[in-house]
Structure formats: structure tokens, C-alpha cells
Amino acid sequence: MKRKIWTVAAIAATVTAMSAGAVSAAGQYDSEVKQLF
């Protein structure tokens, strides 16, 4: 049972890290586009 909790926690952490990376990448892209125009 404990192992399942760790697996879910690991998946949640991975998803959180991926979404955070996507948000920061989008923000960086947005600021670069604003600099061009």
C-alpha cells in the first residue's frame, strides 16, 4: 500500500514539474515576443 502512495506522489511531482516548466517556457517565449514588437 505504501508503495502505491509513493508512485502516485512521484507521478504528481513529475506532472507538477512538467507543468511548471511549460509555464516558465511560455512566459519566456511571451517576453521574447514582446521584445521583438
N, C-alpha and C positions, 0 to 999 in steps of 0.2 A: 504493500500500500504506500509506504513512504517513497518507494522508487517512482511510482506514478506521479506523486506530487512534485518530485524533483524534475521529472520530464516535462510536466506542464509548466513549471517555473522556468525551465531552460528555454522552452518554446516561446513563452511570454517575453522573456528577456531578449530573445533574438528578434522577435517581431517589433518590440519597442525600439531596439537599436536600429533596425532597418527603417522604421518609420521616422525616427529622429534624423537619420542620415538623409532620407529623402526630403524631409522638411528643410534641413540646412542646405542641401544641394539646390533646392528650388529657390530658397531665399538668396543664395549666392548668384544663381542664374538671373534672378529678378533684378538684383542690384547691378549686375554687369550690363543687362539690357538697358537699364535706366541711364547708365553712364554713356552708352552709345548714342542715345537720343536726347 
